[in-house]
Amino acid sequence: MPNSILLRPAPRARLVVLGLAVALTVSGCAQLKGRQGYVVDPLLTEAITPGVDNRESVEKTLGRPTFVGQFSNNEYYYVSRETRQLAFAKPRPVDQQVLRVRFDPAGNVAAVDRTGLELVSRLSPEGDKTPTLGRQRSFFEDIFGNIGAVGAPGAGAPGQ
């Protein structure tokens, strides 16, 4: 009888072990939230109006853009993205807002465009190989394919 009492854990110790097990289980299934880019303030973004604002007033109201247009500096982009991720899975976009402010050559706001999550594309690579155009060559063609081609007429030999 005395041995069975020593082997049985105390009720308090059982609760501690159970609590730790539940905490570890729940923490592994935690959902992580992420925010990237510009922090959108709807009041400020709605205040930008074509024909009234210019480049300087937009920068004072919204701050520096996330990036400027690639081919000309007449477009400002303010990008904001919110993601969610379950434990160790890949993050997936939940919300995205892109505010594009276009300027005319004089530097005045010409247009303000807003887009959201509808333009996000999902790319899924095709396994571990990239499909390419061209002919399919066998192992031996890869190894022995250039024999006789070096110095042959029409193969880029010197003296042609």
C-alpha positions, 0 to 999 in steps of 0.5 A: 500500500505505501508504494501505491501512494508514492506513485500516484501524483498529487492532484495539484501536480496533475493540474499543472501538467494538464495546464502545460499540455493545454498551453503548448497545444493551443500555442501551436495552433495560434493564428498570427496576424501580420501587417505590411506597408502603409497604415491606411487612415480612411479619413486622410486617403479620402481627403486627396482630391483631383484638381485640388491637391498637388504633389507636396500636399499629398506628401504632407497628408499621406507621407512618403509613398510606398513606391513611385511609378517605375517608368515616371515619377508621376504616380505614387503608390501607397500599399497596405496588406494584412495577412493571417497565418496559422502556426507554421503555414504560409501567410495568406492575404486577408486584406489589401489596399493599393492607393494610386495617386496620379499627377499631371505634368504640372504636379497636380493630382489628376486621379486617385485610384483604389484597388483591393484584394481582387487583384492579388494573384496566387502563383503555384509553381509546377513541382521541382521542374520549370517547363521550358521550350525546346527539345527533349534530350536523353542522358546520352545525348546530353553527354555525347551530343557535341562530339564532332560538332567542335570545328565542324563547318557552320558550327562557329569554327574559326576561319569562316 
